[in-house]
Amino acid sequence: MLKYSTYIGLMFLFGLLILIRMFQNELFYDPYLIFFQNDYLYIDSPRREVFKVTLFTAIRFFLNTGISLAILYLIFKDKSIIKFSALVYGIAFFILIIIYLYFVINPRKEDYYMFFNIRRFLIQPIILIFLIPAFYYDKLKR
């Protein structure tokens, strides 16, 4: 059973994830925010600074990763889960950022949907949504 302080900590950490999302326009340089809110399949890719957009995407990924790892620790209190999760996040970042860079450097309309989804994995804590039930299921099976 989780303690009261754990629930407070989880609410705080989920609140941080929400704040990152709420203030994404102010915190991060990302011309793709507006681009993907519009009918992006029928317009050209926005002007962007490749280094800057990649840097801010990486910063956002690592902010979400740190908060996600803290959430996993509060839920499971198991350092081996955190180590494994950090490895998963590291591998995911390496693979996703390479694909992301390809799409940023070579924007083609037929790739926009794939780019949208790759970018989503980098800027939103989607991996956390997969890891919590996976570790919970693993914990039940042990």
N, CA, C and O atoms as a GROMACS GRO file, in nm:
protein
  568
    1MET      N    1   0.085  -0.118   0.000
    1MET     CA    2   0.000   0.000   0.000
    1MET      C    3   0.089   0.125   0.000
    1MET      O    4   0.184   0.135   0.078
    2LEU      N    5   0.058   0.216  -0.086
    2LEU     CA    6   0.136   0.339  -0.095
    2LEU      C    7   0.101   0.431   0.022
    2LEU      O    8  -0.015   0.440   0.062
    3LYS      N    9   0.201   0.499   0.073
    3LYS     CA   10   0.181   0.592   0.184
    3LYS      C   11   0.123   0.724   0.132
    3LYS      O   12   0.127   0.754   0.013
    4TYR      N   13   0.070   0.799   0.226
    4TYR     CA   14   0.012   0.930   0.195
    4TYR      C   15   0.115   1.021   0.129
    4TYR      O   16   0.083   1.090   0.032
    5SER      N   17   0.238   1.022   0.180
    5SER     CA   18   0.343   1.108   0.124
    5SER      C   19   0.378   1.066  -0.019
    5SER      O   20   0.416   1.149  -0.102
    6THR      N   21   0.365   0.937  -0.048
    6THR     CA   22   0.390   0.889  -0.184
    6THR      C   23   0.286   0.946  -0.280
    6THR      O   24   0.318   0.987  -0.392
    7TYR      N   25   0.160   0.947  -0.236
    7TYR     CA   26   0.054   1.005  -0.320
    7TYR      C   27   0.078   1.153  -0.346
    7TYR      O   28   0.058   1.201  -0.457
    8ILE      N   29   0.121   1.224  -0.244
    8ILE     CA   30   0.153   1.367  -0.261
    8ILE      C   31   0.266   1.383  -0.361
    8ILE      O   32   0.260   1.468  -0.451
    9GLY      N   33   0.370   1.302  -0.346
    9GLY     CA   34   0.484   1.307  -0.439
    9GLY      C   35   0.442   1.276  -0.582
    9GLY      O   36   0.487   1.342  -0.676
   10LEU      N   37   0.357   1.176  -0.598
   10LEU     CA   38   0.309   1.141  -0.733
   10LEU      C   39   0.226   1.254  -0.793
   10LEU      O   40   0.240   1.286  -0.911
   11MET      N   41   0.140   1.314  -0.711
   11MET     CA   42   0.059   1.426  -0.761
   11MET      C   43   0.150   1.542  -0.802
   11MET      O   44   0.127   1.607  -0.905
   12PHE      N   45   0.252   1.569  -0.723
   12PHE     CA   46   0.347   1.676  -0.756
   12PHE      C   47   0.418   1.647  -0.888
   12PHE      O   48   0.429   1.734  -0.974
   13LEU      N   49   0.468   1.523  -0.904
   13LEU     CA   50   0.542   1.488  -1.026
   13LEU      C   51   0.452   1.488  -1.149
   13LEU      O   52   0.492   1.537  -1.255
   14PHE      N   53   0.331   1.435  -1.136
   14PHE     CA   54   0.238   1.441  -1.249
   14PHE      C   55   0.201   1.586  -1.279
   14PHE      O   56   0.180   1.623  -1.394
   15GLY      N   57   0.194   1.668  -1.173
   15GLY     CA   58   0.170   1.811  -1.192
   15GLY      C   59   0.283   1.876  -1.272
   15GLY      O   60   0.258   1.963  -1.356
   16LEU      N   61   0.407   1.836  -1.245
   16LEU     CA   62   0.520   1.888  -1.323
   16LEU      C   63   0.509   1.850  -1.470
   16LEU      O   64   0.535   1.932  -1.558
   17LEU      N   65   0.469   1.726  -1.497
   17LEU     CA   66   0.450   1.685  -1.637
   17LEU      C   67   0.342   1.769  -1.704
   17LEU      O   68   0.354   1.809  -1.820
   18ILE      N   69   0.235   1.796  -1.630
   18ILE     CA   70   0.126   1.878  -1.683
   18ILE      C   71   0.175   2.021  -1.708
   18ILE      O   72   0.142   2.081  -1.810
   19LEU      N   73   0.254   2.075  -1.616
   19LEU     CA   74   0.307   2.212  -1.634
   19LEU      C   75   0.400   2.222  -1.755
   19LEU      O   76   0.396   2.321  -1.828
   20ILE      N   77   0.482   2.120  -1.776
   20ILE     CA   78   0.568   2.119  -1.895
   20ILE      C   79   0.482   2.126  -2.020
   20ILE      O   80   0.513   2.198  -2.114
   21ARG      N   81   0.374   2.051  -2.021
   21ARG     CA   82   0.284   2.050  -2.137
   21ARG      C   83   0.211   2.184  -2.150
   21ARG      O   84   0.198   2.238  -2.260
   22MET      N   85   0.163   2.238  -2.038
   22MET     CA   86   0.087   2.363  -2.042
   22MET      C   87   0.171   2.481  -2.091
   22MET      O   88   0.121   2.568  -2.163
   23PHE      N   89   0.297   2.484  -2.051
   23PHE     CA   90   0.383   2.598  -2.084
   23PHE      C   91   0.485   2.564  -2.193
   23PHE      O   92   0.592   2.625  -2.200
   24GLN      N   93   0.453   2.467  -2.276
   24GLN     CA   94   0.546   2.425  -2.380
   24GLN      C   95   0.580   2.538  -2.478
   24GLN      O   96   0.692   2.546  -2.526
   25ASN      N   97   0.484   2.624  -2.507
   25ASN     CA   98   0.510   2.734  -2.600
   25ASN      C   99   0.610   2.834  -2.543
   25ASN      O  100   0.691   2.890  -2.617
   26GLU      N  101   0.605   2.856  -2.413
   26GLU     CA  102   0.694   2.951  -2.349
   26GLU      C  103   0.831   2.891  -2.317
   26GLU      O  104   0.932   2.961  -2.320
   27LEU      N  105   0.835   2.762  -2.288
   27LEU     CA  106   0.959   2.698  -2.243
   27LEU      C  107   1.048   2.648  -2.356
   27LEU      O  108   1.170   2.647  -2.341
   28PHE      N  109   0.989   2.607  -2.467
   28PHE     CA  110   1.066   2.537  -2.569
   28PHE      C  111   1.048   2.600  -2.707
   28PHE      O  112   0.940   2.644  -2.744
   29TYR      N  113   1.158   2.603  -2.781
   29TYR     CA  114   1.152   2.643  -2.921
   29TYR      C  115   1.106   2.522  -3.000
   29TYR      O  116   1.176   2.421  -3.006
   30ASP      N  117   0.989   2.531  -3.061
   30ASP     CA  118   0.937   2.419  -3.138
   30ASP      C  119   0.838   2.469  -3.243
   30ASP      O  120   0.719   2.483  -3.216
   31PRO      N  121   0.888   2.498  -3.364
   31PRO     CA  122   0.797   2.544  -3.470
   31PRO      C  123   0.697   2.438  -3.513
   31PRO      O  124   0.600   2.468  -3.582
   32TYR      N  125   0.721   2.314  -3.472
   32TYR     CA  126   0.630   2.206  -3.511
   32TYR      C  127   0.504   2.202  -3.426
   32TYR      O  128   0.408   2.133  -3.462
   33LEU      N  129   0.500   2.273  -3.313
   33LEU     CA  130   0.379   2.276  -3.231
   33LEU      C  131   0.262   2.331  -3.311
   33LEU      O  132   0.155   2.269  -3.317
   34ILE      N  133   0.281   2.446  -3.372
   34ILE     CA  134   0.174   2.508  -3.451
   34ILE      C  135   0.154   2.431  -3.581
   34ILE      O  136   0.040   2.414  -3.626
   35PHE      N  137   0.262   2.385  -3.640
   35PHE     CA  138   0.255   2.311  -3.766
   35PHE      C  139   0.165   2.189  -3.753
   35PHE      O  140   0.079   2.167  -3.839
   36PHE      N  141   0.183   2.110  -3.648
   36PHE     CA  142   0.103   1.988  -3.633
   36PHE      C  143  -0.037   2.015  -3.579
   36PHE      O  144  -0.122   1.926  -3.582
   37GLN      N  145  -0.062   2.136  -3.528
   37GLN     CA  146  -0.198   2.171  -3.486
   37GLN      C  147  -0.284   2.208  -3.607
   37GLN      O  148  -0.406   2.202  -3.600
   38ASN      N  149  -0.219   2.246  -3.716
   38ASN     CA  150  -0.290   2.283  -3.838
   38ASN      C  151  -0.308   2.160  -3.927
   38ASN      O  152  -0.280   2.048  -3.884
   39ASP      N  153  -0.352   2.181  -4.046
   39ASP     CA  154  -0.372   2.073  -4.142
   39ASP      C  155  -0.238   2.044  -4.210
   39ASP      O  156  -0.218   2.075  -4.327
   40TYR      N  157  -0.147   1.985  -4.133
   40TYR     CA  158  -0.007   1.971  -4.173
   40TYR      C  159   0.015   1.884  -4.296
   40TYR      O  160   0.121   1.894  -4.360
   41LEU      N  161  -0.080   1.801  -4.331
   41LEU     CA  162  -0.061   1.714  -4.448
   41LEU      C  163  -0.067   1.792  -4.579
   41LEU      O  164  -0.028   1.741  -4.684
   42TYR      N  165  -0.115   1.917  -4.571
   42TYR     CA  166  -0.132   1.995  -4.694
   42TYR      C  167  -0.049   2.122  -4.697
   42TYR      O  168  -0.066   2.205  -4.786
   43ILE      N  169   0.042   2.140  -4.600
   43ILE     CA  170   0.127   2.259  -4.601
   43ILE      C  171   0.273   2.218  -4.593
   43ILE      O  172   0.305   2.104  -4.557
   44ASP      N  173   0.361   2.310  -4.626
   44ASP     CA  174   0.504   2.282  -4.622
   44ASP      C  175   0.556   2.287  -4.479
   44ASP      O  176   0.498   2.351  -4.391
   45SER      N  177   0.667   2.219  -4.458
   45SER     CA  178   0.732   2.217  -4.327
   45SER      C  179   0.773   2.359  -4.288
   45SER      O  180   0.816   2.436  -4.373
   46PRO      N  181   0.760   2.394  -4.159
   46PRO     CA  182   0.794   2.530  -4.118
   46PRO      C  183   0.945   2.555  -4.123
   46PRO      O  184   1.026   2.462  -4.120
   47ARG      N  185   0.979   2.683  -4.129
   47ARG     CA  186   1.121   2.720  -4.118
   47ARG      C  187   1.166   2.687  -3.977
   47ARG      O  188   1.093   2.710  -3.880
   48ARG      N  189   1.287   2.634  -3.966
   48ARG     CA  190   1.336   2.595  -3.835
   48ARG      C  191   1.487   2.601  -3.831
   48ARG      O  192   1.554   2.595  -3.935
   49GLU      N  193   1.539   2.611  -3.712
   49GLU     CA  194   1.683   2.601  -3.689
   49GLU      C  195   1.707   2.459  -3.636
   49GLU      O  196   1.663   2.425  -3.526
   50VAL      N  197   1.775   2.378  -3.716
   50VAL     CA  198   1.788   2.235  -3.686
   50VAL      C  199   1.852   2.212  -3.549
   50VAL      O  200   1.800   2.134  -3.469
   51PHE      N  201   1.962   2.278  -3.520
   51PHE     CA  202   2.029   2.258  -3.391
   51PHE      C  203   1.938   2.299  -3.276
   51PHE      O  204   1.926   2.226  -3.177
   52LYS      N  205   1.876   2.414  -3.289
   52LYS     CA  206   1.794   2.467  -3.181
   52LYS      C  207   1.672   2.380  -3.154
   52LYS      O  208   1.641   2.350  -3.039
   53VAL      N  209   1.603   2.337  -3.260
   53VAL     CA  210   1.484   2.254  -3.240
   53VAL      C  211   1.522   2.118  -3.183
   53VAL      O  212   1.448   2.061  -3.103
   54THR      N  213   1.636   2.065  -3.225
   54THR     CA  214   1.682   1.936  -3.172
   54THR      C  215   1.724   1.949  -3.026
   54THR      O  216   1.693   1.862  -2.944
   55LEU      N  217   1.794   2.056  -2.993
   55LEU     CA  218   1.836   2.081  -2.855
   55LEU      C  219   1.716   2.092  -2.762
   55LEU      O  220   1.713   2.029  -2.656
   56PHE      N  221   1.617   2.171  -2.800
   56PHE     CA  222   1.500   2.190  -2.714
   56PHE      C  223   1.416   2.063  -2.705
   56PHE      O  224   1.355   2.036  -2.601
   57THR      N  225   1.413   1.985  -2.811
   57THR     CA  226   1.343   1.856  -2.806
   57THR      C  227   1.415   1.762  -2.709
   57THR      O  228   1.351   1.692  -2.631
   58ALA      N  229   1.548   1.761  -2.714
   58ALA     CA  230   1.626   1.677  -2.622
   58ALA      C  231   1.608   1.723  -2.478
   58ALA      O  232   1.594   1.639  -2.388
   59ILE      N  233   1.609   1.852  -2.454
   59ILE     CA  234   1.589   1.904  -2.318
   59ILE      C  235   1.453   1.860  -2.266
   59ILE      O  236   1.441   1.815  -2.151
   60ARG      N  237   1.352   1.872  -2.349
   60ARG     CA  238   1.217   1.832  -2.307
   60ARG      C  239   1.212   1.682  -2.279
   60ARG      O  240   1.149   1.639  -2.182
   61PHE      N  241   1.278   1.602  -2.363
   61PHE     CA  242   1.282   1.458  -2.342
   61PHE      C  243   1.347   1.426  -2.207
   61PHE      O  244   1.294   1.344  -2.131
   62PHE      N  245   1.459   1.491  -2.177
   62PHE     CA  246   1.529   1.460  -2.052
   62PHE      C  247   1.455   1.512  -1.929
   62PHE      O  248   1.462   1.451  -1.823
   63LEU      N  249   1.384   1.623  -1.941
   63LEU     CA  250   1.298   1.668  -1.831
   63LEU      C  251   1.190   1.565  -1.802
   63LEU      O  252   1.168   1.525  -1.688
   64ASN      N  253   1.121   1.522  -1.908
   64ASN     CA  254   1.016   1.421  -1.893
   64ASN      C  255   1.073   1.290  -1.841
   64ASN      O  256   1.010   1.222  -1.760
   65THR      N  257   1.192   1.254  -1.887
   65THR     CA  258   1.255   1.130  -1.842
   65THR      C  259   1.287   1.134  -1.693
   65THR      O  260   1.257   1.039  -1.621
   66GLY      N  261   1.346   1.242  -1.647
   66GLY     CA  262   1.378   1.255  -1.504
   66GLY      C  263   1.254   1.246  -1.417
   66GLY      O  264   1.254   1.176  -1.315
   67ILE      N  265   1.150   1.315  -1.457
   67ILE     CA  266   1.024   1.312  -1.380
   67ILE      C  267   0.963   1.172  -1.387
   67ILE      O  268   0.912   1.121  -1.287
   68SER      N  269   0.968   1.110  -1.504
   68SER     CA  270   0.912   0.975  -1.520
   68SER      C  271   0.987   0.873  -1.434
   68SER      O  272   0.925   0.786  -1.374
   69LEU      N  273   1.119   0.884  -1.429
   69LEU     CA  274   1.196   0.793  -1.345
   69LEU      C  275   1.163   0.813  -1.197
   69LEU      O  276   1.157   0.717  -1.120
   70ALA      N  277   1.142   0.937  -1.157
   70ALA     CA  278   1.102   0.964  -1.018
   70ALA      C  279   0.964   0.905  -0.989
   70ALA      O  280   0.941   0.851  -0.881
   71ILE      N  281   0.873   0.915  -1.085
   71ILE     CA  282   0.739   0.855  -1.069
   71ILE      C  283   0.751   0.704  -1.054
   71ILE      O  284   0.688   0.645  -0.966
   72LEU      N  285   0.831   0.642  -1.139
   72LEU     CA  286   0.850   0.497  -1.130
   72LEU      C  287   0.910   0.457  -0.995
   72LEU      O  288   0.871   0.355  -0.938
   73TYR      N  289   1.003   0.537  -0.945
   73TYR     CA  290   1.064   0.506  -0.816
   73TYR      C  291   0.961   0.517  -0.703
   73TYR      O  292   0.956   0.432  -0.615
   74LEU      N  293   0.879   0.621  -0.707
   74LEU     CA  294   0.778   0.637  -0.602
   74LEU      C  295   0.675   0.524  -0.605
   74LEU      O  296   0.627   0.481  -0.501
   75ILE      N  297   0.642   0.476  -0.723
   75ILE     CA  298   0.542   0.370  -0.734
   75ILE      C  299   0.600   0.235  -0.691
   75ILE      O  300   0.537   0.163  -0.613
   76PHE      N  301   0.719   0.201  -0.741
   76PHE     CA  302   0.772   0.065  -0.722
   76PHE      C  303   0.882   0.054  -0.616
   76PHE      O  304   0.907  -0.056  -0.567
   77LYS      N  305   0.948   0.163  -0.581
   77LYS     CA  306   1.055   0.164  -0.481
   77LYS      C  307   1.159   0.053  -0.508
   77LYS      O  308   1.200  -0.018  -0.416
   78ASP      N  309   1.200   0.042  -0.633
   78ASP     CA  310   1.294  -0.064  -0.673
   78ASP      C  311   1.399  -0.001  -0.765
   78ASP      O  312   1.368   0.043  -0.875
   79LYS      N  313   1.523   0.001  -0.718
   79LYS     CA  314   1.630   0.064  -0.797
   79LYS      C  315   1.660  -0.011  -0.925
   79LYS      O  316   1.703   0.050  -1.023
   80SER      N  317   1.638  -0.142  -0.927
   80SER     CA  318   1.664  -0.217  -1.051
   80SER      C  319   1.564  -0.177  -1.160
   80SER      O  320   1.598  -0.177  -1.278
   81ILE      N  321   1.442  -0.144  -1.120
   81ILE     CA  322   1.343  -0.095  -1.217
   81ILE      C  323   1.389   0.039  -1.273
   81ILE      O  324   1.374   0.065  -1.393
   82ILE      N  325   1.444   0.124  -1.189
   82ILE     CA  326   1.491   0.255  -1.234
   82ILE      C  327   1.609   0.240  -1.328
   82ILE      O  328   1.616   0.308  -1.431
   83LYS      N  329   1.702   0.151  -1.295
   83LYS     CA  330   1.817   0.128  -1.383
   83LYS      C  331   1.772   0.076  -1.519
   83LYS      O  332   1.819   0.123  -1.623
   84PHE      N  333   1.682  -0.021  -1.518
   84PHE     CA  334   1.632  -0.076  -1.644
   84PHE      C  335   1.557   0.031  -1.724
   84PHE      O  336   1.574   0.043  -1.845
   85SER      N  337   1.474   0.109  -1.654
   85SER     CA  338   1.398   0.215  -1.720
   85SER      C  339   1.490   0.320  -1.780
   85SER      O  340   1.466   0.369  -1.890
   86ALA      N  341   1.596   0.356  -1.707
   86ALA     CA  342   1.693   0.453  -1.759
   86ALA      C  343   1.759   0.399  -1.885
   86ALA      O  344   1.784   0.474  -1.979
   87LEU      N  345   1.787   0.270  -1.887
   87LEU     CA  346   1.843   0.208  -2.006
   87LEU      C  347   1.744   0.213  -2.122
   87LEU      O  348   1.781   0.245  -2.235
   88VAL      N  349   1.618   0.183  -2.094
   88VAL     CA  350   1.513   0.190  -2.198
   88VAL      C  351   1.503   0.332  -2.252
   88VAL      O  352   1.498   0.352  -2.373
   89TYR      N  353   1.499   0.430  -2.162
   89TYR     CA  354   1.491   0.570  -2.205
   89TYR      C  355   1.614   0.610  -2.286
   89TYR      O  356   1.602   0.682  -2.386
   90GLY      N  357   1.732   0.566  -2.245
   90GLY     CA  358   1.854   0.599  -2.319
   90GLY      C  359   1.855   0.541  -2.459
   90GLY      O  360   1.888   0.610  -2.555
   91ILE      N  361   1.818   0.414  -2.471
   91ILE     CA  362   1.812   0.350  -2.603
   91ILE      C  363   1.705   0.416  -2.688
   91ILE      O  364   1.727   0.443  -2.806
   92ALA      N  365   1.589   0.442  -2.628
   92ALA     CA  366   1.480   0.507  -2.702
   92ALA      C  367   1.524   0.644  -2.752
   92ALA      O  368   1.496   0.681  -2.866
   93PHE      N  369   1.592   0.721  -2.666
   93PHE     CA  370   1.638   0.854  -2.708
   93PHE      C  371   1.733   0.844  -2.826
   93PHE      O  372   1.719   0.916  -2.925
   94PHE      N  373   1.829   0.755  -2.816
   94PHE     CA  374   1.929   0.740  -2.922
   94PHE      C  375   1.862   0.705  -3.056
   94PHE      O  376   1.894   0.765  -3.158
   95ILE      N  377   1.772   0.610  -3.054
   95ILE     CA  378   1.704   0.568  -3.178
   95ILE      C  379   1.610   0.678  -3.229
   95ILE      O  380   1.613   0.713  -3.347
   96LEU      N  381   1.528   0.732  -3.139
   96LEU     CA  382   1.428   0.831  -3.180
   96LEU      C  383   1.490   0.961  -3.227
   96LEU      O  384   1.440   1.023  -3.321
   97ILE      N  385   1.599   1.006  -3.164
   97ILE     CA  386   1.658   1.134  -3.203
   97ILE      C  387   1.723   1.125  -3.341
   97ILE      O  388   1.723   1.222  -3.416
   98ILE      N  389   1.776   1.008  -3.375
   98ILE     CA  390   1.833   0.990  -3.509
   98ILE      C  391   1.722   0.997  -3.614
   98ILE      O  392   1.737   1.063  -3.716
   99ILE      N  393   1.612   0.929  -3.587
   99ILE     CA  394   1.498   0.932  -3.681
   99ILE      C  395   1.441   1.073  -3.687
   99ILE      O  396   1.409   1.122  -3.795
  100TYR      N  397   1.429   1.138  -3.572
  100TYR     CA  398   1.378   1.275  -3.565
  100TYR      C  399   1.465   1.370  -3.648
  100TYR      O  400   1.413   1.451  -3.725
  101LEU      N  401   1.596   1.359  -3.634
  101LEU     CA  402   1.688   1.444  -3.711
  101LEU      C  403   1.672   1.421  -3.861
  101LEU      O  404   1.676   1.516  -3.939
  102TYR      N  405   1.653   1.297  -3.900
  102TYR     CA  406   1.631   1.269  -4.042
  102TYR      C  407   1.509   1.344  -4.093
  102TYR      O  408   1.513   1.406  -4.199
  103PHE      N  409   1.400   1.338  -4.017
  103PHE     CA  410   1.276   1.405  -4.060
  103PHE      C  411   1.289   1.557  -4.055
  103PHE      O  412   1.229   1.626  -4.138
  104VAL      N  413   1.364   1.610  -3.960
  104VAL     CA  414   1.384   1.756  -3.952
  104VAL      C  415   1.468   1.804  -4.070
  104VAL      O  416   1.437   1.907  -4.131
  105ILE      N  417   1.572   1.730  -4.102
  105ILE     CA  418   1.662   1.770  -4.211
  105ILE      C  419   1.602   1.744  -4.348
  105ILE      O  420   1.624   1.821  -4.441
  106ASN      N  421   1.525   1.637  -4.361
  106ASN     CA  422   1.465   1.598  -4.490
  106ASN      C  423   1.313   1.595  -4.482
  106ASN      O  424   1.254   1.487  -4.489
  107PRO      N  425   1.248   1.710  -4.466
  107PRO     CA  426   1.102   1.708  -4.453
  107PRO      C  427   1.034   1.676  -4.586
  107PRO      O  428   1.056   1.742  -4.688
  108ARG      N  429   0.952   1.573  -4.584
  108ARG     CA  430   0.870   1.536  -4.701
  108ARG      C  431   0.728   1.515  -4.653
  108ARG      O  432   0.705   1.458  -4.547
  109LYS      N  433   0.634   1.561  -4.731
  109LYS     CA  434   0.494   1.554  -4.691
  109LYS      C  435   0.449   1.411  -4.661
  109LYS      O  436   0.369   1.389  -4.570
  110GLU      N  437   0.499   1.316  -4.736
  110GLU     CA  438   0.457   1.177  -4.713
  110GLU      C  439   0.512   1.120  -4.582
  110GLU      O  440   0.466   1.015  -4.536
  111ASP      N  441   0.608   1.188  -4.520
  111ASP     CA  442   0.666   1.142  -4.393
  111ASP      C  443   0.611   1.217  -4.272
  111ASP      O  444   0.649   1.185  -4.159
  112TYR      N  445   0.523   1.315  -4.292
  112TYR     CA  446   0.478   1.398  -4.181
  112TYR      C  447   0.410   1.318  -4.070
  112TYR      O  448   0.432   1.345  -3.952
  113TYR      N  449   0.329   1.219  -4.106
  113TYR     CA  450   0.259   1.142  -4.004
  113TYR      C  451   0.357   1.063  -3.917
  113TYR      O  452   0.344   1.060  -3.795
  114MET      N  453   0.455   1.001  -3.982
  114MET     CA  454   0.557   0.926  -3.907
  114MET      C  455   0.638   1.022  -3.820
  114MET      O  456   0.668   0.992  -3.704
  115PHE      N  457   0.674   1.137  -3.876
  115PHE     CA  458   0.748   1.239  -3.802
  115PHE      C  459   0.669   1.285  -3.680
  115PHE      O  460   0.725   1.300  -3.571
  116PHE      N  461   0.540   1.307  -3.698
  116PHE     CA  462   0.452   1.349  -3.589
  116PHE      C  463   0.459   1.249  -3.473
  116PHE      O  464   0.468   1.289  -3.357
  117ASN      N  465   0.454   1.121  -3.504
  117ASN     CA  466   0.454   1.019  -3.399
  117ASN      C  467   0.591   1.002  -3.334
  117ASN      O  468   0.599   0.982  -3.213
  118ILE      N  469   0.698   1.010  -3.412
  118ILE     CA  470   0.833   1.003  -3.354
  118ILE      C  471   0.853   1.121  -3.259
  118ILE      O  472   0.904   1.105  -3.148
  119ARG      N  473   0.814   1.238  -3.304
  119ARG     CA  474   0.826   1.360  -3.223
  119ARG      C  475   0.745   1.348  -3.095
  119ARG      O  476   0.789   1.392  -2.988
  120ARG      N  477   0.628   1.288  -3.104
  120ARG     CA  478   0.541   1.270  -2.987
  120ARG      C  479   0.612   1.185  -2.880
  120ARG      O  480   0.603   1.216  -2.761
  121PHE      N  481   0.680   1.079  -2.922
  121PHE     CA  482   0.753   0.996  -2.825
  121PHE      C  483   0.866   1.074  -2.759
  121PHE      O  484   0.903   1.045  -2.645
  122LEU      N  485   0.921   1.172  -2.828
  122LEU     CA  486   1.030   1.251  -2.771
  122LEU      C  487   0.981   1.361  -2.677
  122LEU      O  488   1.048   1.390  -2.578
  123ILE      N  489   0.867   1.421  -2.705
  123ILE     CA  490   0.826   1.538  -2.626
  123ILE      C  491   0.718   1.508  -2.523
  123ILE      O  492   0.686   1.595  -2.441
  124GLN      N  493   0.662   1.389  -2.524
  124GLN     CA  494   0.559   1.353  -2.427
  124GLN      C  495   0.602   1.228  -2.351
  124GLN      O  496   0.676   1.146  -2.406
  125PRO      N  497   0.558   1.211  -2.229
  125PRO     CA  498   0.602   1.096  -2.149
  125PRO      C  499   0.527   0.967  -2.182
  125PRO      O  500   0.473   0.901  -2.093
  126ILE      N  501   0.524   0.932  -2.309
  126ILE     CA  502   0.451   0.813  -2.354
  126ILE      C  503   0.516   0.684  -2.304
  126ILE      O  504   0.446   0.588  -2.272
  127ILE      N  505   0.647   0.682  -2.297
  127ILE     CA  506   0.716   0.560  -2.252
  127ILE      C  507   0.672   0.525  -2.110
  127ILE      O  508   0.660   0.407  -2.076
  128LEU      N  509   0.648   0.625  -2.027
  128LEU     CA  510   0.600   0.603  -1.891
  128LEU      C  511   0.467   0.528  -1.892
  128LEU      O  512   0.443   0.441  -1.807
  129ILE      N  513   0.381   0.561  -1.986
  129ILE     CA  514   0.250   0.496  -1.996
  129ILE      C  515   0.266   0.347  -2.025
  129ILE      O  516   0.182   0.267  -1.985
  130PHE      N  517   0.372   0.310  -2.095
  130PHE     CA  518   0.399   0.168  -2.122
  130PHE      C  519   0.469   0.100  -2.005
  130PHE      O  520   0.441  -0.017  -1.975
  131LEU      N  521   0.558   0.172  -1.938
  131LEU     CA  522   0.639   0.109  -1.834
  131LEU      C  523   0.561   0.080  -1.705
  131LEU      O  524   0.583  -0.024  -1.643
  132ILE      N  525   0.472   0.167  -1.665
  132ILE     CA  526   0.399   0.145  -1.539
  132ILE      C  527   0.321   0.014  -1.543
  132ILE      O  528   0.338  -0.068  -1.453
  133PRO      N  529   0.236  -0.010  -1.644
  133PRO     CA  530   0.165  -0.139  -1.643
  133PRO      C  531   0.258  -0.259  -1.663
  133PRO      O  532   0.231  -0.367  -1.610
  134ALA      N  533   0.365  -0.242  -1.739
  134ALA     CA  534   0.458  -0.353  -1.760
  134ALA      C  535   0.525  -0.394  -1.629
  134ALA      O  536   0.533  -0.513  -1.599
  135PHE      N  537   0.572  -0.298  -1.552
  135PHE     CA  538   0.636  -0.330  -1.424
  135PHE      C  539   0.534  -0.379  -1.321
  135PHE      O  540   0.565  -0.465  -1.238
  136TYR      N  541   0.415  -0.326  -1.327
  136TYR     CA  542   0.310  -0.372  -1.236
  136TYR      C  543   0.276  -0.518  -1.265
  136TYR      O  544   0.263  -0.598  -1.172
  137TYR      N  545   0.262  -0.551  -1.391
  137TYR     CA  546   0.235  -0.690  -1.431
  137TYR      C  547   0.350  -0.781  -1.389
  137TYR      O  548   0.327  -0.890  -1.338
  138ASP      N  549   0.473  -0.735  -1.410
  138ASP     CA  550   0.590  -0.813  -1.370
  138ASP      C  551   0.592  -0.835  -1.219
  138ASP      O  552   0.625  -0.944  -1.171
  139LYS      N  553   0.556  -0.732  -1.144
  139LYS     CA  554   0.552  -0.742  -0.998
  139LYS      C  555   0.446  -0.843  -0.953
  139LYS      O  556   0.468  -0.917  -0.857
  140LEU      N  557   0.332  -0.845  -1.022
  140LEU     CA  558   0.226  -0.941  -0.988
  140LEU      C  559   0.268  -1.084  -1.017
  140LEU      O  560   0.231  -1.177  -0.945
  141LYS      N  561   0.345  -1.103  -1.122
  141LYS     CA  562   0.388  -1.237  -1.164
  141LYS      C  563   0.499  -1.293  -1.076
  141LYS      O  564   0.519  -1.415  -1.072
  142ARG      N  565   0.571  -1.207  -1.005
  142ARG     CA  566   0.681  -1.256  -0.919
  142ARG      C  567   0.630  -1.312  -0.790
  142ARG      O  568   0.709  -1.357  -0.707
   0.00000   0.00000   0.00000
